[in-house]
Amino acid sequence: MNREDTIVAVATAIGESAIAVVRLSGPTALPIAQKVFRGKRKEDITLLPGYTVRFGRFVDPQDETIDQGLLTLFRAPHSYTGEDMVELSCHGGRAIVSRILETLTQHGARLAEPGEFTQRAFLNGKLDLAQAEAVADLVKAKTERARRVALNQLEGRLSEVIHGLRSDIIGALAAVEVTIDYSDEVGELNYHELESRLSPICQQAICLANTARFGRILREGMRVALIGPPNAGKSSLLNQLLQTERAIVTPIPGTTRDLIEESLSINGIPIVLTDTAGLRVTADPVERIGVDLTLKTAEQADLLLFIVDASDLSSLDTLSPLPVMEHTGRPTLFILNKKDLITNQALEQAASQVRQRFPHCTDIISISALTGENIELLRDKLLQLTTASADIEGVLITSARHSQAIQEAVHHLQEAIATTRQRLPGDFIALDLREALHALGKITGETVDDEIIHRIFQDFCVGK
């Protein structure tokens, strides 16, 4: 990407709409806009101050009117990109937008690459890399909480924490390096004092790293797999949670053979539900494929909802050999379905049997997918497991790239502390502290290479 080019793109969604916004940014943005815009005051817009809005006509190279609309002018460095920038607001018809884009490129603008406007904002110091990535997260946010987390990051709350950690590490590094270079003047390294200084820094980094799980859930959704033997009520439960008839429900075992995936939001937390084929040993090759898909889905899920028919637990006898029943460390909720068919005493006996056979289960909840009884209790439990130990109002790590970087920083801080405790020379401690600084710098962009930057922005939508 040549930063000397003037770039253009549609900043609004493609398709028919009341208005569309065409964004123009670069060194010749104003002269190019002057060629396509005819204001009623017949002003030279290249002489207008920033934050000026004018109504007029958009014209093609033959001076024929394409449409009427607004021109909004921003002057460097007080614009989104930090460059001279113009936004043309026109009617949102495809033909209109296409013709305006064509006219702007004829006058010298280049069609922007995905994320190039935000990339220029980063390169011009308007945003750091963490804030730039938050722009994409904000656009893609599916729930209110995801929006708030992305907005916090865009406003710089994550960057403030990272800068604070880096500042503390730099202070500790300076204390080490001064004893390396000037030991005669300042004395030998005080290892006890250094350890006391590094331990809270490392602990803060660990706490930040531990938010990555919940941050990923807010960004991508918590993956919940509905598994269990055939005819236990998995599809009925899916329909109850979604409040719609999404899955086919019949009394015939094995109705579901393929995966059914749907999303819902519980108190602003995105949940991705996957209904699966019933687990059982079968000779039917088609059903066997469905069972294999179930096992694969269960392995990738964040949470398992294991649904059984509380009135008939005999189906559990065939499940013990299946690998999905082994303890995996992920939470597993046992759902005793069809509680409307049995007495409370029988329900207690069924729960006792499940606890004995599957001691690793997280909890047991009895419901009726037919009547909807205790469905709200199940929703509350899903929310509790999703947000466990998460500070949903605080700073969160939401991307895999950030998570990897903070984990690297934690590793090097722990190594520096271990080296300090061994009373090794300061050079070894300084090496790990520099690596921790480098890892944290990847998050905000101080130490990231061009290839990573390009990879980040290529996932943005064009026009952003």
C-alpha positions as CSV (number, residue, x, y, z in Angstrom):
1,M,0.0,0.0,0.0
2,N,1.4,3.4,-1.0
3,R,0.6,6.0,1.6
4,E,1.0,8.7,-1.0
5,D,-2.1,7.5,-2.8
6,T,-5.5,9.0,-2.2
7,I,-7.8,6.2,-1.4
8,V,-11.6,5.8,-1.8
9,A,-14.2,3.3,-0.6
10,V,-17.8,3.0,0.4
11,A,-18.0,3.2,4.2
12,T,-21.6,2.0,4.4
13,A,-23.0,-1.5,3.7
14,I,-23.4,-2.4,0.0
15,G,-27.1,-2.5,-1.1
16,E,-30.1,-0.2,-1.4
17,S,-30.4,2.2,1.5
18,A,-31.6,5.8,2.2
19,I,-28.0,7.1,2.2
20,A,-24.5,5.8,1.5
21,V,-21.2,7.4,2.5
22,V,-18.2,7.4,0.2
23,R,-15.0,8.0,2.0
24,L,-11.9,9.7,0.4
25,S,-8.6,10.1,2.2
26,G,-5.1,11.2,1.2
27,P,-2.9,14.1,0.0
28,T,-5.2,14.9,-3.0
29,A,-8.5,14.2,-1.3
30,L,-9.6,17.8,-1.4
31,P,-8.6,18.6,-5.0
32,I,-10.3,15.4,-6.2
33,A,-13.5,16.2,-4.3
34,Q,-13.5,19.7,-5.8
35,K,-13.7,18.0,-9.2
36,V,-16.8,16.0,-8.4
37,F,-18.7,18.4,-6.1
38,R,-20.7,21.5,-7.1
39,G,-21.9,23.4,-4.0
40,K,-24.6,26.0,-4.2
41,R,-22.2,28.7,-3.0
42,K,-19.7,27.8,-5.7
43,E,-16.8,27.7,-3.2
44,D,-13.4,26.3,-3.7
45,I,-13.6,23.5,-1.1
46,T,-9.8,23.2,-1.0
47,L,-9.8,26.5,0.9
48,L,-12.6,25.6,3.4
49,P,-11.7,24.8,7.0
50,G,-12.1,21.4,8.6
51,Y,-15.4,20.1,9.9
52,T,-17.2,22.0,7.1
53,V,-20.4,20.5,5.6
54,R,-21.9,21.6,2.3
55,F,-24.9,20.6,0.3
56,G,-24.6,20.3,-3.5
57,R,-24.4,18.1,-6.6
58,F,-22.1,15.3,-7.4
59,V,-21.0,15.4,-11.1
60,D,-19.2,13.1,-13.5
61,P,-16.3,14.2,-15.7
62,Q,-18.7,15.7,-18.3
63,D,-20.3,17.8,-15.5
64,E,-23.5,15.9,-15.6
65,T,-25.3,15.4,-12.3
66,I,-25.0,12.0,-10.7
67,D,-26.9,12.8,-7.4
68,Q,-27.4,15.4,-4.8
69,G,-26.0,15.2,-1.3
70,L,-23.6,16.4,1.4
71,L,-19.9,16.9,1.4
72,T,-18.1,16.8,4.8
73,L,-14.5,17.9,5.0
74,F,-11.8,17.0,7.5
75,R,-8.3,18.5,7.5
76,A,-5.2,16.7,8.6
77,P,-4.3,15.9,11.3
78,H,-7.9,16.2,12.7
79,S,-9.5,13.4,10.9
80,Y,-10.0,9.7,11.4
81,T,-7.0,8.8,9.3
82,G,-4.9,11.8,10.2
83,E,-4.9,12.9,6.6
84,D,-7.0,15.3,4.6
85,M,-10.3,13.5,4.3
86,V,-13.7,14.0,2.6
87,E,-17.0,12.1,3.1
88,L,-19.6,12.2,0.4
89,S,-23.1,11.4,1.6
90,C,-25.4,10.4,-1.3
91,H,-28.6,8.3,-1.9
92,G,-27.9,4.7,-1.3
93,G,-28.7,3.3,-4.7
94,R,-26.2,0.9,-6.2
95,A,-26.0,2.8,-9.5
96,I,-25.4,6.1,-7.8
97,V,-22.7,4.8,-5.5
98,S,-21.0,2.9,-8.3
99,R,-21.0,6.0,-10.6
100,I,-19.5,8.2,-7.8
101,L,-16.8,5.7,-7.1
102,E,-16.0,5.4,-10.8
103,T,-15.8,9.2,-11.1
104,L,-13.5,9.6,-8.1
105,T,-11.1,6.9,-9.5
106,Q,-11.1,8.7,-12.9
107,H,-9.9,11.8,-11.1
108,G,-7.0,9.9,-9.5
109,A,-8.2,8.1,-6.4
110,R,-7.4,4.5,-5.8
111,L,-9.9,1.9,-4.4
112,A,-8.9,1.2,-0.8
113,E,-7.8,-2.1,0.4
114,P,-9.6,-3.8,3.3
115,G,-9.0,-1.8,6.5
116,E,-6.7,0.7,4.8
117,F,-8.4,3.7,6.4
118,T,-7.8,2.4,9.9
119,Q,-4.3,1.2,9.0
120,R,-3.5,4.8,8.0
121,A,-5.0,6.0,11.3
122,F,-2.6,3.6,13.1
123,L,0.4,4.6,11.0
124,N,-0.3,8.3,11.5
125,G,-0.5,7.8,15.3
126,K,-4.3,8.4,15.6
127,L,-4.7,4.9,17.1
128,D,-2.4,2.3,18.5
129,L,-2.7,-1.3,17.2
130,A,-5.0,-2.5,20.0
131,Q,-7.4,0.4,19.4
132,A,-7.3,-0.2,15.7
133,E,-8.3,-3.8,16.2
134,A,-11.1,-2.7,18.5
135,V,-12.7,-0.9,15.5
136,A,-13.3,-4.2,13.8
137,D,-14.5,-5.7,17.0
138,L,-17.0,-2.8,17.5
139,V,-18.3,-3.3,14.0
140,K,-18.8,-7.1,14.5
141,A,-20.1,-6.9,18.1
142,K,-23.2,-9.1,18.3
143,T,-24.3,-8.2,21.8
144,E,-24.4,-5.1,24.1
145,R,-21.6,-6.4,26.3
146,A,-19.4,-7.2,23.3
147,R,-20.0,-3.6,22.2
148,R,-19.0,-2.2,25.5
149,V,-15.8,-4.2,25.7
150,A,-14.9,-3.2,22.2
151,L,-15.6,0.4,22.9
152,N,-13.5,0.3,26.1
153,Q,-10.6,-1.0,24.0
154,L,-11.1,1.6,21.3
155,E,-11.1,4.3,24.0
156,G,-7.7,3.0,25.1
157,R,-8.4,1.2,28.4
158,L,-6.5,-1.9,27.3
159,S,-3.7,0.2,26.0
160,E,-3.4,2.1,29.3
161,V,-3.0,-1.2,31.2
162,I,-0.3,-2.4,28.7
163,H,1.5,0.9,28.8
164,G,1.4,0.8,32.6
165,L,2.9,-2.7,32.6
166,R,5.6,-1.7,30.1
167,S,6.4,1.4,32.2
168,D,6.8,-0.7,35.4
169,I,9.0,-3.3,33.5
170,I,11.2,-0.5,32.1
171,G,11.7,0.9,35.6
172,A,12.8,-2.5,36.8
173,L,15.0,-3.0,33.8
174,A,16.7,0.3,34.4
175,A,17.4,-0.6,38.0
176,V,19.0,-3.8,36.8
177,E,21.0,-2.2,34.0
178,V,22.4,0.6,36.1
179,T,24.0,-2.0,38.4
180,I,25.5,-3.7,35.3
181,D,27.1,-0.6,33.9
182,Y,27.8,1.4,37.1
183,S,28.2,-1.1,39.9
184,D,31.1,0.8,41.4
185,E,29.0,3.9,41.8
186,V,25.6,2.4,42.7
187,G,26.5,-0.9,44.3
188,E,25.5,-4.5,43.5
189,L,22.0,-5.5,42.4
190,N,19.6,-5.8,45.3
191,Y,17.9,-9.1,44.4
192,H,15.3,-9.1,47.2
193,E,14.1,-5.6,46.3
194,L,14.0,-6.5,42.6
195,E,11.9,-9.6,43.3
196,S,9.5,-7.5,45.4
197,R,9.2,-5.2,42.4
198,L,8.7,-7.8,39.7
199,S,6.2,-10.0,41.5
200,P,3.2,-7.6,41.4
201,I,4.0,-6.8,37.8
202,C,3.9,-10.5,36.9
203,Q,0.7,-11.0,38.9
204,Q,-1.0,-8.1,37.1
205,A,0.0,-9.6,33.8
206,I,-1.3,-13.1,34.8
207,C,-4.7,-11.5,35.9
208,L,-4.9,-9.9,32.4
209,A,-4.0,-13.1,30.7
210,N,-6.8,-14.9,32.6
211,T,-9.4,-12.7,31.0
212,A,-8.8,-14.2,27.6
213,R,-11.3,-17.0,27.9
214,F,-14.2,-14.7,28.7
215,G,-13.0,-12.2,26.1
216,R,-13.0,-14.8,23.4
217,I,-16.5,-15.8,24.4
218,L,-17.7,-12.2,24.2
219,R,-16.2,-11.9,20.7
220,E,-17.0,-15.4,19.2
221,G,-19.7,-16.8,21.5
222,M,-19.6,-19.6,24.0
223,R,-19.7,-22.9,22.2
224,V,-22.3,-25.2,23.8
225,A,-22.9,-28.7,22.5
226,L,-26.1,-30.5,23.2
227,I,-25.2,-34.2,23.4
228,G,-26.8,-37.4,24.8
229,P,-28.5,-40.6,23.7
230,P,-31.2,-40.6,21.0
231,N,-34.7,-39.4,21.9
232,A,-33.5,-37.7,25.1
233,G,-34.9,-34.3,24.1
234,K,-31.9,-32.5,22.7
235,S,-33.8,-31.0,19.8
236,S,-36.7,-30.1,22.0
237,L,-34.4,-28.3,24.4
238,L,-32.8,-26.4,21.5
239,N,-36.2,-25.2,20.4
240,Q,-37.1,-24.2,24.0
241,L,-33.9,-22.2,24.4
242,L,-34.3,-20.5,21.0
243,Q,-38.1,-20.0,21.5
244,T,-38.7,-21.2,17.9
245,E,-39.2,-24.5,16.1
246,R,-35.7,-24.8,14.7
247,A,-35.1,-28.5,15.0
248,I,-37.4,-31.4,13.9
249,V,-38.8,-33.2,16.9
250,T,-40.3,-36.7,16.5
251,P,-40.7,-39.7,18.9
252,I,-38.5,-41.7,16.5
253,P,-34.9,-42.2,17.9
254,G,-32.1,-40.9,15.7
255,T,-34.1,-38.1,13.9
256,T,-31.2,-35.7,14.1
257,R,-28.2,-36.9,12.1
258,D,-26.5,-33.7,11.1
259,L,-25.4,-30.7,13.2
260,I,-27.8,-27.8,13.8
261,E,-26.1,-24.6,15.0
262,E,-27.9,-21.6,16.2
263,S,-27.0,-18.5,18.3
264,L,-28.8,-16.7,21.1
265,S,-27.9,-14.0,23.6
266,I,-28.3,-14.5,27.4
267,N,-28.0,-11.2,29.2
268,G,-25.7,-9.9,26.5
269,I,-23.5,-13.0,26.4
270,P,-23.4,-14.7,23.0
271,I,-24.1,-18.5,23.1
272,V,-23.6,-20.8,20.1
273,L,-25.8,-23.9,20.5
274,T,-25.1,-27.0,18.5
275,D,-27.7,-29.8,18.4
276,T,-26.1,-33.1,17.6
277,A,-26.9,-36.7,16.6
278,G,-27.8,-39.1,19.5
279,L,-24.9,-40.9,21.0
280,R,-25.1,-44.7,20.7
281,V,-23.3,-47.6,19.1
282,T,-25.0,-48.1,15.7
283,A,-24.5,-50.2,12.5
284,D,-26.2,-47.6,10.4
285,P,-23.4,-45.9,8.4
286,V,-25.3,-42.6,8.0
287,E,-26.1,-42.4,11.7
288,R,-22.5,-43.4,12.5
289,I,-21.3,-40.3,10.6
290,G,-23.6,-38.2,12.7
291,V,-22.2,-39.8,15.9
292,D,-18.7,-39.0,14.8
293,L,-19.7,-35.4,14.2
294,T,-21.2,-35.3,17.7
295,L,-17.9,-36.5,19.2
296,K,-15.9,-34.0,17.2
297,T,-18.3,-31.1,18.2
298,A,-18.1,-32.1,21.9
299,E,-14.3,-32.0,21.8
300,Q,-14.4,-28.4,20.5
301,A,-17.1,-27.1,22.8
302,D,-16.6,-24.8,25.8
303,L,-19.5,-26.4,27.6
304,L,-21.4,-29.7,27.3
305,L,-25.1,-30.1,28.0
306,F,-25.6,-33.8,28.4
307,I,-29.3,-34.5,28.1
308,V,-30.8,-37.7,29.3
309,D,-34.4,-39.0,29.7
310,A,-34.9,-38.9,33.4
311,S,-37.7,-41.5,33.1
312,D,-35.4,-44.0,31.4
313,L,-31.7,-44.0,32.2
314,S,-31.1,-47.4,30.5
315,S,-29.7,-45.6,27.5
316,L,-26.7,-44.5,29.6
317,D,-25.5,-48.2,29.8
318,T,-24.1,-48.0,26.2
319,L,-22.2,-44.7,26.7
320,S,-19.4,-45.6,29.0
321,P,-17.0,-46.7,26.1
322,L,-17.5,-43.4,24.2
323,P,-14.5,-41.0,24.6
324,V,-16.8,-38.0,25.1
325,M,-17.7,-39.5,28.6
326,E,-14.1,-39.2,29.7
327,H,-13.1,-36.3,31.9
328,T,-11.9,-33.5,29.7
329,G,-11.8,-30.6,32.1
330,R,-14.5,-28.6,30.4
331,P,-17.8,-28.0,32.3
332,T,-20.5,-30.6,31.8
333,L,-24.1,-30.0,32.8
334,F,-26.3,-33.1,33.1
335,I,-29.8,-32.3,32.0
336,L,-32.5,-34.7,33.4
337,N,-35.2,-34.1,30.9
338,K,-38.9,-35.1,30.9
339,K,-39.3,-34.4,34.6
340,D,-43.0,-34.0,33.9
341,L,-43.2,-37.8,33.4
342,I,-41.9,-38.9,36.8
343,T,-42.3,-38.2,40.5
344,N,-39.9,-36.1,42.5
345,Q,-38.6,-39.2,44.3
346,A,-37.8,-40.9,41.0
347,L,-36.1,-37.7,39.9
348,E,-33.9,-37.7,42.9
349,Q,-33.0,-41.3,42.3
350,A,-32.1,-40.6,38.7
351,A,-29.8,-37.6,39.8
352,S,-28.1,-39.9,42.4
353,Q,-27.4,-42.5,39.6
354,V,-25.9,-39.9,37.4
355,R,-23.6,-38.5,40.1
356,Q,-22.3,-42.0,40.9
357,R,-21.6,-42.9,37.3
358,F,-20.3,-39.5,36.2
359,P,-18.6,-37.8,39.2
360,H,-16.9,-35.2,36.9
361,C,-20.2,-33.5,36.0
362,T,-20.3,-29.9,36.9
363,D,-24.0,-29.9,38.0
364,I,-27.3,-31.6,37.4
365,I,-30.5,-29.7,36.4
366,S,-33.9,-31.3,35.9
367,I,-36.2,-29.8,33.3
368,S,-39.0,-30.5,30.9
369,A,-38.2,-29.4,27.4
370,L,-41.9,-30.1,26.6
371,T,-43.5,-27.7,29.1
372,G,-40.5,-25.3,29.5
373,E,-40.2,-26.0,33.3
374,N,-36.8,-24.9,34.7
375,I,-35.6,-23.5,31.3
376,E,-34.9,-20.2,33.0
377,L,-32.9,-22.0,35.7
378,L,-30.9,-23.6,32.9
379,R,-30.3,-20.1,31.3
380,D,-29.1,-18.7,34.6
381,K,-26.7,-21.6,35.0
382,L,-25.3,-21.1,31.5
383,L,-24.8,-17.5,32.3
384,Q,-23.1,-18.3,35.6
385,L,-20.7,-20.8,33.9
386,T,-19.9,-18.3,31.1
387,T,-19.1,-15.4,33.3
388,A,-17.5,-17.2,36.2
389,S,-14.6,-15.2,37.7
390,A,-14.9,-12.6,34.9
391,D,-14.8,-8.9,35.5
392,I,-17.2,-8.0,32.6
393,E,-16.8,-4.3,33.2
394,G,-13.0,-4.4,33.3
395,V,-10.3,-4.7,30.7
396,L,-10.4,-7.9,28.8
397,I,-8.2,-9.7,26.3
398,T,-10.4,-10.5,23.4
399,S,-8.2,-11.7,20.6
400,A,-5.9,-14.7,20.2
401,R,-3.1,-12.5,19.1
402,H,-3.3,-10.4,22.3
403,S,-3.6,-13.6,24.4
404,Q,-0.5,-15.1,22.9
405,A,1.4,-11.9,23.5
406,I,0.4,-11.5,27.1
407,Q,1.2,-15.2,27.8
408,E,4.7,-14.6,26.3
409,A,5.1,-11.6,28.6
410,V,4.0,-13.6,31.7
411,H,6.5,-16.4,30.8
412,H,9.4,-14.0,30.5
413,L,8.4,-12.2,33.7
414,Q,8.3,-15.5,35.5
415,E,11.7,-16.4,34.1
416,A,13.1,-13.1,35.3
417,I,11.7,-13.7,38.8
418,A,13.2,-17.2,38.8
419,T,16.6,-15.9,37.7
420,T,16.4,-13.2,40.4
421,R,15.7,-15.9,43.1
422,Q,18.8,-17.8,41.9
423,R,20.9,-14.7,42.3
424,L,22.2,-15.0,38.7
425,P,24.0,-12.0,37.0
426,G,21.8,-9.0,36.0
427,D,22.4,-9.6,32.3
428,F,20.2,-12.7,32.4
429,I,17.4,-10.9,34.2
430,A,17.6,-8.0,31.8
431,L,17.3,-10.3,28.8
432,D,14.0,-11.7,30.0
433,L,12.7,-8.3,30.9
434,R,13.5,-7.0,27.4
435,E,11.6,-10.0,26.0
436,A,8.6,-9.2,28.2
437,L,8.6,-5.6,26.9
438,H,8.8,-6.9,23.3
439,A,5.8,-9.2,23.9
440,L,3.7,-6.5,25.4
441,G,4.7,-4.1,22.6
442,K,3.1,-6.5,20.1
443,I,-0.3,-5.7,21.5
444,T,-0.1,-1.9,21.1
445,G,2.1,-2.0,18.0
446,E,5.5,-0.8,19.2
447,T,7.2,-4.0,18.4
448,V,5.1,-5.6,15.7
449,D,6.4,-6.2,12.2
450,D,4.8,-5.1,8.9
451,E,3.6,-8.6,8.0
452,I,1.5,-8.9,11.2
453,I,0.1,-5.4,10.7
454,H,-1.0,-6.2,7.1
455,R,-2.5,-9.5,8.3
456,I,-4.6,-7.7,11.0
457,F,-6.0,-5.1,8.7
458,Q,-6.8,-7.4,5.8
459,D,-9.6,-8.9,7.9
460,F,-11.3,-5.5,8.1
461,C,-14.2,-4.5,5.8
462,V,-13.4,-2.3,2.9
463,G,-14.2,1.4,3.8
464,K,-13.0,0.9,7.4
